[in-house]
Amino acid sequence: MNTSEPRLTKEQMEMAVKLTHLQRGIVINMLSGMGRVEAYRKAGGKAKHDKTASDNVGRMMENAGVKAFYESLIEAMASSSIMTRQEAMERLTKSARITITDIAEFRDECVGEDEDGDPIYRTNWRIKNSEEISQEAAAAIKSVTATKSGHKLELHDPQGAIKQISDMQGWAAPSKHEHTGKDGQPMQLQADVTSPEIAAAVQEVMSRL
C-alpha cells in the first residue's frame, strides 16, 4: 500500500471537513499502514490503555461519515495502484527492446596457441553488476541458474512482448470466421419478432452469415 498521504479530491475534502481532527488523523494513519492503536496514538488520542484505544477506533469506524471517508480513500488508492494501458504498453515496449548485451558483457581472450602457433581464443562472459543494469533490463531476466559449466542466463521472450503489444494495438489483420449449422449446412435462425425495427435488424444480421 502507498505509504504517502493521499491527495484529496473536492468530494473527499468535503467529507474530511465534517470529521474531527482525531477522526481524520486515524483514517490517514490507518491508510499509511498503522494498526488501530498506533493510528489512534499518532492522531492524538488520549486513551491510556491499548484496548480502550482499539475499541474507540472500532466505534469511530462505524460512524457513517468516517466510514465513507475511509472507503473513498481506499478506492482512490486502489485505482492509482492499477497499471494503466499506457504503462503496460511502455513496459512491454521496453521489455521487447532489451537484448542480452544490456545484461551481460562478452570478451574474447587468448588462452594459448594451437599446433601451428595460431592463437586460440575463448569467449568469456559475465553478468553485469546490479548498478550497471537498468530496471527495465533487470525485469527482462527470467532466471539465472548455476550449472556445472557456469551460469545459465535466461531472458523473457521479447517476441512474446511484441505479440502482446500487437494484440493490444490491434495490428493483426482481422480474421474471417465461417459459421455453419448441422452437417455443414447453412445456419438456420428463427426469430419470433413483431416489431418491424427488430425484424429488420435480425434480417441484416442473417444476411451477413
C-alpha positions as CSV (number, residue, x, y, z in Angstrom):
1,M,0.0,0.0,0.0
2,N,1.2,3.5,-0.7
3,T,2.6,5.0,2.5
4,S,2.4,8.6,1.4
5,E,-0.6,10.7,2.5
6,P,-3.2,10.6,-0.3
7,R,-4.2,13.7,-2.1
8,L,-7.9,14.5,-1.6
9,T,-10.4,15.3,-4.3
10,K,-13.0,18.0,-3.8
11,E,-15.6,15.4,-2.7
12,Q,-13.1,13.9,-0.2
13,M,-12.2,17.3,1.2
14,E,-15.9,17.9,1.8
15,M,-16.1,14.6,3.7
16,A,-12.9,15.4,5.6
17,V,-14.1,18.8,6.9
18,K,-17.1,17.2,8.5
19,L,-14.8,15.0,10.7
20,T,-12.9,15.8,13.8
21,H,-9.1,16.2,13.7
22,L,-8.9,12.8,15.6
23,Q,-11.1,11.1,13.1
24,R,-9.2,12.4,10.1
25,G,-5.9,11.5,11.6
26,I,-6.9,8.0,12.4
27,V,-8.2,7.3,8.9
28,I,-5.0,8.7,7.3
29,N,-2.7,6.9,9.7
30,M,-4.5,3.6,9.1
31,L,-4.2,4.0,5.4
32,S,-0.5,4.5,5.8
33,G,-0.2,1.0,7.3
34,M,-0.6,1.7,11.0
35,G,-2.6,-0.6,13.3
36,R,-5.6,0.8,15.2
37,V,-3.8,1.6,18.4
38,E,-0.8,3.3,16.7
39,A,-3.1,5.2,14.4
40,Y,-5.1,6.4,17.4
41,R,-1.9,7.5,19.3
42,K,-0.4,9.3,16.4
43,A,-3.6,11.2,15.7
44,G,-3.6,12.5,19.3
45,G,-5.9,10.0,21.0
46,K,-5.8,10.3,24.8
47,A,-6.9,6.8,26.0
48,K,-4.3,5.3,28.3
49,H,-4.9,1.6,27.6
50,D,-4.4,-0.1,24.2
51,K,-7.7,-2.0,24.5
52,T,-9.6,1.3,25.1
53,A,-7.8,2.9,22.2
54,S,-8.7,0.0,19.9
55,D,-12.3,0.0,21.0
56,N,-12.5,3.7,20.4
57,V,-11.3,3.3,16.9
58,G,-13.7,0.5,16.3
59,R,-16.7,2.6,17.3
60,M,-15.3,5.5,15.3
61,M,-15.1,3.5,12.1
62,E,-18.8,2.6,12.5
63,N,-19.6,6.3,12.1
64,A,-21.1,6.8,8.6
65,G,-19.0,9.9,7.8
66,V,-15.7,8.3,8.9
67,K,-16.5,5.0,7.1
68,A,-17.4,6.9,3.9
69,F,-14.2,8.9,4.0
70,Y,-12.1,5.8,4.7
71,E,-13.7,3.8,1.9
72,S,-13.3,6.7,-0.6
73,L,-9.6,6.9,0.1
74,I,-9.2,3.1,-0.1
75,E,-10.9,3.1,-3.5
76,A,-8.8,6.0,-4.8
77,M,-5.5,4.3,-3.7
78,A,-6.6,1.0,-5.3
79,S,-7.3,2.8,-8.6
80,S,-4.0,4.5,-8.6
81,S,-2.1,1.3,-8.0
82,I,-3.6,-0.4,-11.1
83,M,-1.3,-0.3,-14.2
84,T,-2.8,1.8,-17.0
85,R,-2.9,0.7,-20.6
86,Q,-0.2,3.3,-21.4
87,E,2.0,2.0,-18.6
88,A,1.5,-1.6,-19.8
89,M,2.4,-0.6,-23.4
90,E,5.6,1.2,-22.2
91,R,6.6,-1.7,-20.0
92,L,6.1,-4.2,-22.8
93,T,7.9,-2.0,-25.3
94,K,11.0,-1.6,-23.1
95,S,11.0,-5.4,-22.5
96,A,10.8,-6.1,-26.2
97,R,13.9,-3.9,-26.8
98,I,16.1,-5.5,-24.2
99,T,19.0,-7.6,-25.6
100,I,21.5,-9.9,-23.9
101,T,24.2,-7.2,-24.1
102,D,22.1,-5.0,-21.8
103,I,22.6,-7.6,-19.1
104,A,25.8,-9.3,-19.8
105,E,29.1,-8.5,-21.5
106,F,31.3,-10.7,-23.7
107,R,35.0,-10.7,-24.3
108,D,37.3,-12.9,-26.4
109,E,40.5,-13.9,-24.6
110,C,43.6,-15.6,-25.9
111,V,44.1,-18.8,-23.9
112,G,47.1,-20.3,-25.8
113,E,48.2,-21.4,-29.3
114,D,47.4,-24.4,-31.5
115,E,50.0,-26.8,-33.1
116,D,50.6,-24.2,-35.9
117,G,51.2,-21.4,-33.4
118,D,48.0,-19.7,-34.1
119,P,46.3,-18.1,-31.1
120,I,43.3,-19.9,-29.5
121,Y,40.5,-17.6,-28.3
122,R,37.8,-18.3,-25.8
123,T,34.8,-16.2,-25.3
124,N,34.2,-15.3,-21.6
125,W,31.1,-13.6,-20.4
126,R,29.8,-12.1,-17.1
127,I,26.5,-10.8,-15.9
128,K,26.9,-7.0,-15.3
129,N,26.8,-5.7,-11.7
130,S,23.4,-4.5,-10.5
131,E,24.3,-0.9,-10.8
132,E,25.2,-1.4,-14.5
133,I,21.8,-2.9,-15.3
134,S,18.7,-0.7,-15.8
135,Q,15.4,-1.6,-14.1
136,E,13.9,-2.4,-17.5
137,A,16.8,-4.8,-18.3
138,A,16.6,-6.5,-14.8
139,A,12.8,-7.0,-15.4
140,A,13.7,-8.9,-18.6
141,I,15.7,-11.6,-16.7
142,K,13.6,-14.7,-16.4
143,S,16.2,-16.8,-14.4
144,V,19.9,-17.2,-13.6
145,T,20.9,-20.7,-12.8
146,A,24.3,-22.1,-11.6
147,T,25.3,-25.2,-13.7
148,K,28.5,-27.3,-13.8
149,S,29.6,-25.4,-16.9
150,G,28.9,-22.0,-15.4
151,H,25.9,-19.7,-15.0
152,K,22.9,-20.0,-17.3
153,L,21.1,-16.8,-18.1
154,E,17.6,-16.9,-19.5
155,L,15.6,-13.8,-20.6
156,H,11.8,-13.4,-21.1
157,D,10.9,-13.9,-24.8
158,P,10.9,-10.4,-26.5
159,Q,8.7,-11.9,-29.3
160,G,6.1,-12.6,-26.6
161,A,6.2,-8.9,-25.6
162,I,5.9,-7.9,-29.2
163,K,2.9,-10.2,-29.7
164,Q,1.2,-8.7,-26.6
165,I,1.7,-5.2,-28.0
166,S,0.4,-6.3,-31.4
167,D,-2.8,-7.7,-29.7
168,M,-3.3,-4.6,-27.6
169,Q,-2.9,-2.3,-30.6
170,G,-4.9,-4.4,-33.0
171,W,-2.1,-4.7,-35.5
172,A,-3.2,-8.2,-36.6
173,A,-5.4,-8.4,-39.7
174,P,-9.0,-9.2,-38.9
175,S,-9.8,-12.9,-39.3
176,K,-12.9,-14.2,-41.1
177,H,-14.9,-17.0,-39.3
178,E,-17.3,-19.2,-41.2
179,H,-20.3,-20.4,-39.2
180,T,-22.2,-23.5,-40.3
181,G,-25.1,-25.4,-39.0
182,K,-25.7,-29.1,-38.7
183,D,-23.8,-31.3,-41.2
184,G,-22.1,-28.3,-42.6
185,Q,-25.4,-26.8,-43.8
186,P,-26.1,-23.0,-43.6
187,M,-27.2,-21.9,-40.1
188,Q,-31.0,-21.6,-39.7
189,L,-32.0,-18.7,-37.4
190,Q,-35.5,-18.4,-36.2
191,A,-36.8,-15.2,-34.6
192,D,-40.3,-14.5,-33.2
193,V,-40.5,-10.7,-33.7
194,T,-43.4,-8.4,-34.2
195,S,-41.5,-5.0,-34.3
196,P,-40.6,-4.0,-37.8
197,E,-37.4,-2.5,-36.5
198,I,-36.3,-5.7,-34.7
199,A,-37.2,-7.8,-37.7
200,A,-35.1,-5.6,-40.0
201,A,-32.2,-5.8,-37.6
202,V,-32.4,-9.6,-37.5
203,Q,-32.6,-9.8,-41.2
204,E,-29.5,-7.6,-41.5
205,V,-27.6,-10.0,-39.2
206,M,-28.8,-13.1,-41.1
207,S,-27.7,-11.5,-44.4
208,R,-24.1,-11.3,-43.2
209,L,-23.8,-15.0,-42.2
